[in-house]
Amino acid sequence: MITSLEGWLLTPWLTSRTARTNEVAIFAGLIFWSFVWGIWGTLLAVPMLVVVKAFCDRIEDLKPIGELLGE
């Protein structure tokens, strides 16, 4: 139970602070990728979301998506 709370609540909150990503986007990404890929999706959801946000922040046409994902 402690691991579940840490994985679903604490990790998204801390990751959102360091990567400047929206907590809700991280939580939604965790749920989506966990459903699609299981354990591997859970492990890779946050790094994939941070990479997508970095690309969206750098490409002019995708900046609105980057703003949706975080600061």
mmCIF file of the N, C-alpha and C atoms, coordinates in Angstrom:
data_MODEL
# 
_entry.id   MODEL 
# 
loop_
_atom_site.group_PDB 
_atom_site.id 
_atom_site.type_symbol 
_atom_site.label_atom_id 
_atom_site.label_alt_id 
_atom_site.label_comp_id 
_atom_site.label_asym_id 
_atom_site.label_entity_id 
_atom_site.label_seq_id 
_atom_site.pdbx_PDB_ins_code 
_atom_site.Cartn_x 
_atom_site.Cartn_y 
_atom_site.Cartn_z 
_atom_site.occupancy 
_atom_site.B_iso_or_equiv 
_atom_site.pdbx_formal_charge 
_atom_site.auth_seq_id 
_atom_site.auth_comp_id 
_atom_site.auth_asym_id 
_atom_site.auth_atom_id 
_atom_site.pdbx_PDB_model_num 
ATOM 1   N N  . MET A 1 1  ? 0.821  -1.183 0.000   1.00 0.00 ? 1  MET A N  1 
ATOM 2   C CA . MET A 1 1  ? 0.000  0.000  0.000   1.00 0.00 ? 1  MET A CA 1 
ATOM 3   C C  . MET A 1 1  ? 0.876  1.262  0.000   1.00 0.00 ? 1  MET A C  1 
ATOM 4   N N  . ILE A 1 2  ? 1.944  1.232  0.769   1.00 0.00 ? 2  ILE A N  1 
ATOM 5   C CA . ILE A 1 2  ? 2.842  2.390  0.821   1.00 0.00 ? 2  ILE A CA 1 
ATOM 6   C C  . ILE A 1 2  ? 3.489  2.622  -0.545  1.00 0.00 ? 2  ILE A C  1 
ATOM 7   N N  . THR A 1 3  ? 3.891  1.547  -1.197  1.00 0.00 ? 3  THR A N  1 
ATOM 8   C CA . THR A 1 3  ? 4.500  1.669  -2.522  1.00 0.00 ? 3  THR A CA 1 
ATOM 9   C C  . THR A 1 3  ? 3.503  2.224  -3.531  1.00 0.00 ? 3  THR A C  1 
ATOM 10  N N  . SER A 1 4  ? 2.271  1.791  -3.446  1.00 0.00 ? 4  SER A N  1 
ATOM 11  C CA . SER A 1 4  ? 1.236  2.307  -4.347  1.00 0.00 ? 4  SER A CA 1 
ATOM 12  C C  . SER A 1 4  ? 1.024  3.799  -4.127  1.00 0.00 ? 4  SER A C  1 
ATOM 13  N N  . LEU A 1 5  ? 0.936  4.214  -2.885  1.00 0.00 ? 5  LEU A N  1 
ATOM 14  C CA . LEU A 1 5  ? 0.773  5.647  -2.598  1.00 0.00 ? 5  LEU A CA 1 
ATOM 15  C C  . LEU A 1 5  ? 1.964  6.453  -3.095  1.00 0.00 ? 5  LEU A C  1 
ATOM 16  N N  . GLU A 1 6  ? 3.144  5.906  -2.890  1.00 0.00 ? 6  GLU A N  1 
ATOM 17  C CA . GLU A 1 6  ? 4.353  6.599  -3.359  1.00 0.00 ? 6  GLU A CA 1 
ATOM 18  C C  . GLU A 1 6  ? 4.351  6.691  -4.881  1.00 0.00 ? 6  GLU A C  1 
ATOM 19  N N  . GLY A 1 7  ? 4.002  5.616  -5.552  1.00 0.00 ? 7  GLY A N  1 
ATOM 20  C CA . GLY A 1 7  ? 4.044  5.602  -7.016  1.00 0.00 ? 7  GLY A CA 1 
ATOM 21  C C  . GLY A 1 7  ? 2.965  6.437  -7.668  1.00 0.00 ? 7  GLY A C  1 
ATOM 22  N N  . TRP A 1 8  ? 1.802  6.495  -7.048  1.00 0.00 ? 8  TRP A N  1 
ATOM 23  C CA . TRP A 1 8  ? 0.678  7.204  -7.670  1.00 0.00 ? 8  TRP A CA 1 
ATOM 24  C C  . TRP A 1 8  ? 0.511  8.632  -7.186  1.00 0.00 ? 8  TRP A C  1 
ATOM 25  N N  . LEU A 1 9  ? 1.042  8.975  -6.020  1.00 0.00 ? 9  LEU A N  1 
ATOM 26  C CA . LEU A 1 9  ? 0.859  10.328 -5.496  1.00 0.00 ? 9  LEU A CA 1 
ATOM 27  C C  . LEU A 1 9  ? 2.163  11.097 -5.317  1.00 0.00 ? 9  LEU A C  1 
ATOM 28  N N  . LEU A 1 10 ? 3.111  10.524 -4.612  1.00 0.00 ? 10 LEU A N  1 
ATOM 29  C CA . LEU A 1 10 ? 4.340  11.245 -4.292  1.00 0.00 ? 10 LEU A CA 1 
ATOM 30  C C  . LEU A 1 10 ? 5.228  11.448 -5.515  1.00 0.00 ? 10 LEU A C  1 
ATOM 31  N N  . THR A 1 11 ? 5.433  10.401 -6.294  1.00 0.00 ? 11 THR A N  1 
ATOM 32  C CA . THR A 1 11 ? 6.304  10.511 -7.471  1.00 0.00 ? 11 THR A CA 1 
ATOM 33  C C  . THR A 1 11 ? 5.786  11.527 -8.490  1.00 0.00 ? 11 THR A C  1 
ATOM 34  N N  . PRO A 1 12 ? 4.489  11.504 -8.862  1.00 0.00 ? 12 PRO A N  1 
ATOM 35  C CA . PRO A 1 12 ? 4.025  12.542 -9.798  1.00 0.00 ? 12 PRO A CA 1 
ATOM 36  C C  . PRO A 1 12 ? 4.193  13.953 -9.258  1.00 0.00 ? 12 PRO A C  1 
ATOM 37  N N  . TRP A 1 13 ? 3.963  14.123 -7.956  1.00 0.00 ? 13 TRP A N  1 
ATOM 38  C CA . TRP A 1 13 ? 4.093  15.461 -7.387  1.00 0.00 ? 13 TRP A CA 1 
ATOM 39  C C  . TRP A 1 13 ? 5.542  15.941 -7.442  1.00 0.00 ? 13 TRP A C  1 
ATOM 40  N N  . LEU A 1 14 ? 6.490  15.090 -7.039  1.00 0.00 ? 14 LEU A N  1 
ATOM 41  C CA . LEU A 1 14 ? 7.901  15.485 -7.055  1.00 0.00 ? 14 LEU A CA 1 
ATOM 42  C C  . LEU A 1 14 ? 8.421  15.656 -8.479  1.00 0.00 ? 14 LEU A C  1 
ATOM 43  N N  . THR A 1 15 ? 8.016  14.784 -9.381  1.00 0.00 ? 15 THR A N  1 
ATOM 44  C CA . THR A 1 15 ? 8.459  14.892 -10.774 1.00 0.00 ? 15 THR A CA 1 
ATOM 45  C C  . THR A 1 15 ? 7.925  16.164 -11.409 1.00 0.00 ? 15 THR A C  1 
ATOM 46  N N  . SER A 1 16 ? 6.704  16.520 -11.103 1.00 0.00 ? 16 SER A N  1 
ATOM 47  C CA . SER A 1 16 ? 6.138  17.730 -11.679 1.00 0.00 ? 16 SER A CA 1 
ATOM 48  C C  . SER A 1 16 ? 6.896  18.971 -11.220 1.00 0.00 ? 16 SER A C  1 
ATOM 49  N N  . ARG A 1 17 ? 7.411  18.944 -10.010 1.00 0.00 ? 17 ARG A N  1 
ATOM 50  C CA . ARG A 1 17 ? 8.170  20.097 -9.517  1.00 0.00 ? 17 ARG A CA 1 
ATOM 51  C C  . ARG A 1 17 ? 9.519  20.211 -10.195 1.00 0.00 ? 17 ARG A C  1 
ATOM 52  N N  . THR A 1 18 ? 10.202 19.087 -10.437 1.00 0.00 ? 18 THR A N  1 
ATOM 53  C CA . THR A 1 18 ? 11.532 19.150 -11.030 1.00 0.00 ? 18 THR A CA 1 
ATOM 54  C C  . THR A 1 18 ? 11.480 19.324 -12.540 1.00 0.00 ? 18 THR A C  1 
ATOM 55  N N  . ALA A 1 19 ? 10.523 18.711 -13.195 1.00 0.00 ? 19 ALA A N  1 
ATOM 56  C CA . ALA A 1 19 ? 10.430 18.802 -14.658 1.00 0.00 ? 19 ALA A CA 1 
ATOM 57  C C  . ALA A 1 19 ? 9.493  19.914 -15.107 1.00 0.00 ? 19 ALA A C  1 
ATOM 58  N N  . ARG A 1 20 ? 8.888  20.610 -14.151 1.00 0.00 ? 20 ARG A N  1 
ATOM 59  C CA . ARG A 1 20 ? 7.926  21.675 -14.431 1.00 0.00 ? 20 ARG A CA 1 
ATOM 60  C C  . ARG A 1 20 ? 6.803  21.168 -15.328 1.00 0.00 ? 20 ARG A C  1 
ATOM 61  N N  . THR A 1 21 ? 6.275  20.031 -14.921 1.00 0.00 ? 21 THR A N  1 
ATOM 62  C CA . THR A 1 21 ? 5.191  19.394 -15.649 1.00 0.00 ? 21 THR A CA 1 
ATOM 63  C C  . THR A 1 21 ? 3.960  19.363 -14.755 1.00 0.00 ? 21 THR A C  1 
ATOM 64  N N  . ASN A 1 22 ? 2.816  19.456 -15.380 1.00 0.00 ? 22 ASN A N  1 
ATOM 65  C CA . ASN A 1 22 ? 1.548  19.460 -14.674 1.00 0.00 ? 22 ASN A CA 1 
ATOM 66  C C  . ASN A 1 22 ? 1.315  18.129 -13.958 1.00 0.00 ? 22 ASN A C  1 
ATOM 67  N N  . GLU A 1 23 ? 0.925  18.183 -12.690 1.00 0.00 ? 23 GLU A N  1 
ATOM 68  C CA . GLU A 1 23 ? 0.688  16.961 -11.917 1.00 0.00 ? 23 GLU A CA 1 
ATOM 69  C C  . GLU A 1 23 ? -0.420 16.119 -12.521 1.00 0.00 ? 23 GLU A C  1 
ATOM 70  N N  . VAL A 1 24 ? -1.463 16.781 -13.009 1.00 0.00 ? 24 VAL A N  1 
ATOM 71  C CA . VAL A 1 24 ? -2.592 16.063 -13.603 1.00 0.00 ? 24 VAL A CA 1 
ATOM 72  C C  . VAL A 1 24 ? -2.156 15.355 -14.883 1.00 0.00 ? 24 VAL A C  1 
ATOM 73  N N  . ALA A 1 25 ? -1.297 15.984 -15.674 1.00 0.00 ? 25 ALA A N  1 
ATOM 74  C CA . ALA A 1 25 ? -0.806 15.346 -16.894 1.00 0.00 ? 25 ALA A CA 1 
ATOM 75  C C  . ALA A 1 25 ? 0.032  14.116 -16.563 1.00 0.00 ? 25 ALA A C  1 
ATOM 76  N N  . ILE A 1 26 ? 0.852  14.205 -15.522 1.00 0.00 ? 26 ILE A N  1 
ATOM 77  C CA . ILE A 1 26 ? 1.659  13.050 -15.117 1.00 0.00 ? 26 ILE A CA 1 
ATOM 78  C C  . ILE A 1 26 ? 0.757  11.927 -14.620 1.00 0.00 ? 26 ILE A C  1 
ATOM 79  N N  . PHE A 1 27 ? -0.227 12.264 -13.811 1.00 0.00 ? 27 PHE A N  1 
ATOM 80  C CA . PHE A 1 27 ? -1.141 11.250 -13.281 1.00 0.00 ? 27 PHE A CA 1 
ATOM 81  C C  . PHE A 1 27 ? -1.930 10.601 -14.416 1.00 0.00 ? 27 PHE A C  1 
ATOM 82  N N  . ALA A 1 28 ? -2.433 11.406 -15.358 1.00 0.00 ? 28 ALA A N  1 
ATOM 83  C CA . ALA A 1 28 ? -3.168 10.853 -16.501 1.00 0.00 ? 28 ALA A CA 1 
ATOM 84  C C  . ALA A 1 28 ? -2.257 9.984  -17.364 1.00 0.00 ? 28 ALA A C  1 
ATOM 85  N N  . GLY A 1 29 ? -1.004 10.419 -17.553 1.00 0.00 ? 29 GLY A N  1 
ATOM 86  C CA . GLY A 1 29 ? -0.053 9.614  -18.311 1.00 0.00 ? 29 GLY A CA 1 
ATOM 87  C C  . GLY A 1 29 ? 0.246  8.292  -17.637 1.00 0.00 ? 29 GLY A C  1 
ATOM 88  N N  . LEU A 1 30 ? 0.384  8.316  -16.314 1.00 0.00 ? 30 LEU A N  1 
ATOM 89  C CA . LEU A 1 30 ? 0.609  7.076  -15.573 1.00 0.00 ? 30 LEU A CA 1 
ATOM 90  C C  . LEU A 1 30 ? -0.565 6.111  -15.730 1.00 0.00 ? 30 LEU A C  1 
ATOM 91  N N  . ILE A 1 31 ? -1.768 6.626  -15.616 1.00 0.00 ? 31 ILE A N  1 
ATOM 92  C CA . ILE A 1 31 ? -2.938 5.763  -15.756 1.00 0.00 ? 31 ILE A CA 1 
ATOM 93  C C  . ILE A 1 31 ? -3.019 5.202  -17.171 1.00 0.00 ? 31 ILE A C  1 
ATOM 94  N N  . PHE A 1 32 ? -2.854 6.068  -18.178 1.00 0.00 ? 32 PHE A N  1 
ATOM 95  C CA . PHE A 1 32 ? -2.969 5.628  -19.567 1.00 0.00 ? 32 PHE A CA 1 
ATOM 96  C C  . PHE A 1 32 ? -1.914 4.587  -19.926 1.00 0.00 ? 32 PHE A C  1 
ATOM 97  N N  . TRP A 1 33 ? -0.639 4.891  -19.668 1.00 0.00 ? 33 TRP A N  1 
ATOM 98  C CA . TRP A 1 33 ? 0.423  3.971  -20.055 1.00 0.00 ? 33 TRP A CA 1 
ATOM 99  C C  . TRP A 1 33 ? 0.442  2.712  -19.203 1.00 0.00 ? 33 TRP A C  1 
ATOM 100 N N  . SER A 1 34 ? -0.020 2.788  -17.965 1.00 0.00 ? 34 SER A N  1 
ATOM 101 C CA . SER A 1 34 ? -0.150 1.579  -17.160 1.00 0.00 ? 34 SER A CA 1 
ATOM 102 C C  . SER A 1 34 ? -1.211 0.658  -17.743 1.00 0.00 ? 34 SER A C  1 
ATOM 103 N N  . PHE A 1 35 ? -2.278 1.241  -18.236 1.00 0.00 ? 35 PHE A N  1 
ATOM 104 C CA . PHE A 1 35 ? -3.340 0.453  -18.857 1.00 0.00 ? 35 PHE A CA 1 
ATOM 105 C C  . PHE A 1 35 ? -2.871 -0.167 -20.172 1.00 0.00 ? 35 PHE A C  1 
ATOM 106 N N  . VAL A 1 36 ? -2.113 0.603  -20.967 1.00 0.00 ? 36 VAL A N  1 
ATOM 107 C CA . VAL A 1 36 ? -1.678 0.127  -22.279 1.00 0.00 ? 36 VAL A CA 1 
ATOM 108 C C  . VAL A 1 36 ? -0.550 -0.895 -22.170 1.00 0.00 ? 36 VAL A C  1 
ATOM 109 N N  . TRP A 1 37 ? 0.498  -0.596 -21.380 1.00 0.00 ? 37 TRP A N  1 
ATOM 110 C CA . TRP A 1 37 ? 1.703  -1.434 -21.349 1.00 0.00 ? 37 TRP A CA 1 
ATOM 111 C C  . TRP A 1 37 ? 1.949  -2.118 -20.014 1.00 0.00 ? 37 TRP A C  1 
ATOM 112 N N  . GLY A 1 38 ? 1.073  -1.957 -19.057 1.00 0.00 ? 38 GLY A N  1 
ATOM 113 C CA . GLY A 1 38 ? 1.255  -2.618 -17.758 1.00 0.00 ? 38 GLY A CA 1 
ATOM 114 C C  . GLY A 1 38 ? 2.405  -2.009 -16.966 1.00 0.00 ? 38 GLY A C  1 
ATOM 115 N N  . ILE A 1 39 ? 3.215  -2.884 -16.381 1.00 0.00 ? 39 ILE A N  1 
ATOM 116 C CA . ILE A 1 39 ? 4.332  -2.435 -15.544 1.00 0.00 ? 39 ILE A CA 1 
ATOM 117 C C  . ILE A 1 39 ? 5.308  -1.566 -16.332 1.00 0.00 ? 39 ILE A C  1 
ATOM 118 N N  . TRP A 1 40 ? 5.611  -1.966 -17.571 1.00 0.00 ? 40 TRP A N  1 
ATOM 119 C CA . TRP A 1 40 ? 6.549  -1.181 -18.381 1.00 0.00 ? 40 TRP A CA 1 
ATOM 120 C C  . TRP A 1 40 ? 5.992  0.211  -18.663 1.00 0.00 ? 40 TRP A C  1 
ATOM 121 N N  . GLY A 1 41 ? 4.703  0.310  -18.870 1.00 0.00 ? 41 GLY A N  1 
ATOM 122 C CA . GLY A 1 41 ? 4.088  1.616  -19.064 1.00 0.00 ? 41 GLY A CA 1 
ATOM 123 C C  . GLY A 1 41 ? 4.192  2.491  -17.836 1.00 0.00 ? 41 GLY A C  1 
ATOM 124 N N  . THR A 1 42 ? 4.042  1.867  -16.668 1.00 0.00 ? 42 THR A N  1 
ATOM 125 C CA . THR A 1 42 ? 4.184  2.613  -15.417 1.00 0.00 ? 42 THR A CA 1 
ATOM 126 C C  . THR A 1 42 ? 5.602  3.149  -15.257 1.00 0.00 ? 42 THR A C  1 
ATOM 127 N N  . LEU A 1 43 ? 6.573  2.332  -15.613 1.00 0.00 ? 43 LEU A N  1 
ATOM 128 C CA . LEU A 1 43 ? 7.969  2.757  -15.484 1.00 0.00 ? 43 LEU A CA 1 
ATOM 129 C C  . LEU A 1 43 ? 8.361  3.817  -16.502 1.00 0.00 ? 43 LEU A C  1 
ATOM 130 N N  . LEU A 1 44 ? 7.795  3.752  -17.700 1.00 0.00 ? 44 LEU A N  1 
ATOM 131 C CA . LEU A 1 44 ? 8.212  4.649  -18.769 1.00 0.00 ? 44 LEU A CA 1 
ATOM 132 C C  . LEU A 1 44 ? 7.300  5.856  -18.984 1.00 0.00 ? 44 LEU A C  1 
ATOM 133 N N  . ALA A 1 45 ? 6.185  5.933  -18.284 1.00 0.00 ? 45 ALA A N  1 
ATOM 134 C CA . ALA A 1 45 ? 5.217  7.002  -18.521 1.00 0.00 ? 45 ALA A CA 1 
ATOM 135 C C  . ALA A 1 45 ? 5.802  8.388  -18.263 1.00 0.00 ? 45 ALA A C  1 
ATOM 136 N N  . VAL A 1 46 ? 6.430  8.577  -17.129 1.00 0.00 ? 46 VAL A N  1 
ATOM 137 C CA . VAL A 1 46 ? 6.936  9.905  -16.775 1.00 0.00 ? 46 VAL A CA 1 
ATOM 138 C C  . VAL A 1 46 ? 8.094  10.330 -17.683 1.00 0.00 ? 46 VAL A C  1 
ATOM 139 N N  . PRO A 1 47 ? 9.093  9.467  -17.939 1.00 0.00 ? 47 PRO A N  1 
ATOM 140 C CA . PRO A 1 47 ? 10.149 9.899  -18.858 1.00 0.00 ? 47 PRO A CA 1 
ATOM 141 C C  . PRO A 1 47 ? 9.628  10.233 -20.266 1.00 0.00 ? 47 PRO A C  1 
ATOM 142 N N  . MET A 1 48 ? 8.664  9.447  -20.748 1.00 0.00 ? 48 MET A N  1 
ATOM 143 C CA . MET A 1 48 ? 8.096  9.742  -22.071 1.00 0.00 ? 48 MET A CA 1 
ATOM 144 C C  . MET A 1 48 ? 7.363  11.072 -22.064 1.00 0.00 ? 48 MET A C  1 
ATOM 145 N N  . LEU A 1 49 ? 6.631  11.357 -20.985 1.00 0.00 ? 49 LEU A N  1 
ATOM 146 C CA . LEU A 1 49 ? 5.902  12.617 -20.895 1.00 0.00 ? 49 LEU A CA 1 
ATOM 147 C C  . LEU A 1 49 ? 6.857  13.811 -20.842 1.00 0.00 ? 49 LEU A C  1 
ATOM 148 N N  . VAL A 1 50 ? 7.953  13.678 -20.125 1.00 0.00 ? 50 VAL A N  1 
ATOM 149 C CA . VAL A 1 50 ? 8.936  14.762 -20.040 1.00 0.00 ? 50 VAL A CA 1 
ATOM 150 C C  . VAL A 1 50 ? 9.592  14.996 -21.407 1.00 0.00 ? 50 VAL A C  1 
ATOM 151 N N  . VAL A 1 51 ? 9.876  13.917 -22.136 1.00 0.00 ? 51 VAL A N  1 
ATOM 152 C CA . VAL A 1 51 ? 10.457 14.055 -23.479 1.00 0.00 ? 51 VAL A CA 1 
ATOM 153 C C  . VAL A 1 51 ? 9.471  14.739 -24.423 1.00 0.00 ? 51 VAL A C  1 
ATOM 154 N N  . VAL A 1 52 ? 8.206  14.337 -24.378 1.00 0.00 ? 52 VAL A N  1 
ATOM 155 C CA . VAL A 1 52 ? 7.188  14.965 -25.224 1.00 0.00 ? 52 VAL A CA 1 
ATOM 156 C C  . VAL A 1 52 ? 7.071  16.441 -24.895 1.00 0.00 ? 52 VAL A C  1 
ATOM 157 N N  . LYS A 1 53 ? 7.088  16.781 -23.608 1.00 0.00 ? 53 LYS A N  1 
ATOM 158 C CA . LYS A 1 53 ? 7.007  18.190 -23.219 1.00 0.00 ? 53 LYS A CA 1 
ATOM 159 C C  . LYS A 1 53 ? 8.215  18.973 -23.720 1.00 0.00 ? 53 LYS A C  1 
ATOM 160 N N  . ALA A 1 54 ? 9.397  18.383 -23.648 1.00 0.00 ? 54 ALA A N  1 
ATOM 161 C CA . ALA A 1 54 ? 10.597 19.065 -24.136 1.00 0.00 ? 54 ALA A CA 1 
ATOM 162 C C  . ALA A 1 54 ? 10.506 19.329 -25.640 1.00 0.00 ? 54 ALA A C  1 
ATOM 163 N N  . PHE A 1 55 ? 10.043 18.351 -26.397 1.00 0.00 ? 55 PHE A N  1 
ATOM 164 C CA . PHE A 1 55 ? 9.864  18.561 -27.831 1.00 0.00 ? 55 PHE A CA 1 
ATOM 165 C C  . PHE A 1 55 ? 8.817  19.635 -28.101 1.00 0.00 ? 55 PHE A C  1 
ATOM 166 N N  . CYS A 1 56 ? 7.708  19.582 -27.380 1.00 0.00 ? 56 CYS A N  1 
ATOM 167 C CA . CYS A 1 56 ? 6.640  20.562 -27.592 1.00 0.00 ? 56 CYS A CA 1 
ATOM 168 C C  . CYS A 1 56 ? 7.089  21.974 -27.226 1.00 0.00 ? 56 CYS A C  1 
ATOM 169 N N  . ASP A 1 57 ? 7.938  22.103 -26.233 1.00 0.00 ? 57 ASP A N  1 
ATOM 170 C CA . ASP A 1 57 ? 8.440  23.426 -25.860 1.00 0.00 ? 57 ASP A CA 1 
ATOM 171 C C  . ASP A 1 57 ? 9.386  23.998 -26.907 1.00 0.00 ? 57 ASP A C  1 
ATOM 172 N N  . ARG A 1 58 ? 10.058 23.140 -27.668 1.00 0.00 ? 58 ARG A N  1 
ATOM 173 C CA . ARG A 1 58 ? 11.049 23.595 -28.653 1.00 0.00 ? 58 ARG A CA 1 
ATOM 174 C C  . ARG A 1 58 ? 10.463 23.828 -30.048 1.00 0.00 ? 58 ARG A C  1 
ATOM 175 N N  . ILE A 1 59 ? 9.362  23.166 -30.379 1.00 0.00 ? 59 ILE A N  1 
ATOM 176 C CA . ILE A 1 59 ? 8.751  23.283 -31.706 1.00 0.00 ? 59 ILE A CA 1 
ATOM 177 C C  . ILE A 1 59 ? 7.611  24.294 -31.623 1.00 0.00 ? 59 ILE A C  1 
ATOM 178 N N  . GLU A 1 60 ? 7.698  25.309 -32.442 1.00 0.00 ? 60 GLU A N  1 
ATOM 179 C CA . GLU A 1 60 ? 6.774  26.439 -32.369 1.00 0.00 ? 60 GLU A CA 1 
ATOM 180 C C  . GLU A 1 60 ? 5.303  26.029 -32.514 1.00 0.00 ? 60 GLU A C  1 
ATOM 181 N N  . ASP A 1 61 ? 5.004  25.149 -33.452 1.00 0.00 ? 61 ASP A N  1 
ATOM 182 C CA . ASP A 1 61 ? 3.613  24.748 -33.675 1.00 0.00 ? 61 ASP A CA 1 
ATOM 183 C C  . ASP A 1 61 ? 3.048  23.910 -32.529 1.00 0.00 ? 61 ASP A C  1 
ATOM 184 N N  . LEU A 1 62 ? 3.897  23.310 -31.716 1.00 0.00 ? 62 LEU A N  1 
ATOM 185 C CA . LEU A 1 62 ? 3.449  22.446 -30.623 1.00 0.00 ? 62 LEU A CA 1 
ATOM 186 C C  . LEU A 1 62 ? 3.508  23.122 -29.256 1.00 0.00 ? 62 LEU A C  1 
ATOM 187 N N  . LYS A 1 63 ? 3.836  24.411 -29.231 1.00 0.00 ? 63 LYS A N  1 
ATOM 188 C CA . LYS A 1 63 ? 3.945  25.114 -27.944 1.00 0.00 ? 63 LYS A CA 1 
ATOM 189 C C  . LYS A 1 63 ? 2.654  25.097 -27.125 1.00 0.00 ? 63 LYS A C  1 
ATOM 190 N N  . PRO A 1 64 ? 1.473  25.161 -27.748 1.00 0.00 ? 64 PRO A N  1 
ATOM 191 C CA . PRO A 1 64 ? 0.253  25.061 -26.919 1.00 0.00 ? 64 PRO A CA 1 
ATOM 192 C C  . PRO A 1 64 ? 0.148  23.734 -26.166 1.00 0.00 ? 64 PRO A C  1 
ATOM 193 N N  . ILE A 1 65 ? 0.589  22.655 -26.764 1.00 0.00 ? 65 ILE A N  1 
ATOM 194 C CA . ILE A 1 65 ? 0.579  21.363 -26.078 1.00 0.00 ? 65 ILE A CA 1 
ATOM 195 C C  . ILE A 1 65 ? 1.591  21.381 -24.932 1.00 0.00 ? 65 ILE A C  1 
ATOM 196 N N  . GLY A 1 66 ? 2.755  21.987 -25.169 1.00 0.00 ? 66 GLY A N  1 
ATOM 197 C CA . GLY A 1 66 ? 3.755  22.110 -24.106 1.00 0.00 ? 66 GLY A CA 1 
ATOM 198 C C  . GLY A 1 66 ? 3.242  22.914 -22.930 1.00 0.00 ? 66 GLY A C  1 
ATOM 199 N N  . GLU A 1 67 ? 2.474  23.966 -23.206 1.00 0.00 ? 67 GLU A N  1 
ATOM 200 C CA . GLU A 1 67 ? 1.896  24.763 -22.140 1.00 0.00 ? 67 GLU A CA 1 
ATOM 201 C C  . GLU A 1 67 ? 0.825  23.984 -21.388 1.00 0.00 ? 67 GLU A C  1 
ATOM 202 N N  . LEU A 1 68 ? 0.095  23.129 -22.102 1.00 0.00 ? 68 LEU A N  1 
ATOM 203 C CA . LEU A 1 68 ? -0.906 22.287 -21.456 1.00 0.00 ? 68 LEU A CA 1 
ATOM 204 C C  . LEU A 1 68 ? -0.263 21.283 -20.513 1.00 0.00 ? 68 LEU A C  1 
ATOM 205 N N  . LEU A 1 69 ? 0.913  20.787 -20.901 1.00 0.00 ? 69 LEU A N  1 
ATOM 206 C CA . LEU A 1 69 ? 1.613  19.794 -20.093 1.00 0.00 ? 69 LEU A CA 1 
ATOM 207 C C  . LEU A 1 69 ? 2.342  20.404 -18.889 1.00 0.00 ? 69 LEU A C  1 
ATOM 208 N N  . GLY A 1 70 ? 2.537  21.702 -18.888 1.00 0.00 ? 70 GLY A N  1 
ATOM 209 C CA . GLY A 1 70 ? 3.208  22.329 -17.745 1.00 0.00 ? 70 GLY A CA 1 
ATOM 210 C C  . GLY A 1 70 ? 3.651  23.733 -18.043 1.00 0.00 ? 70 GLY A C  1 
ATOM 211 N N  . GLU A 1 71 ? 4.437  24.286 -17.137 1.00 0.00 ? 71 GLU A N  1 
ATOM 212 C CA . GLU A 1 71 ? 4.882  25.676 -17.217 1.00 0.00 ? 71 GLU A CA 1 
ATOM 213 C C  . GLU A 1 71 ? 5.729  25.946 -18.413 1.00 0.00 ? 71 GLU A C  1 
# 
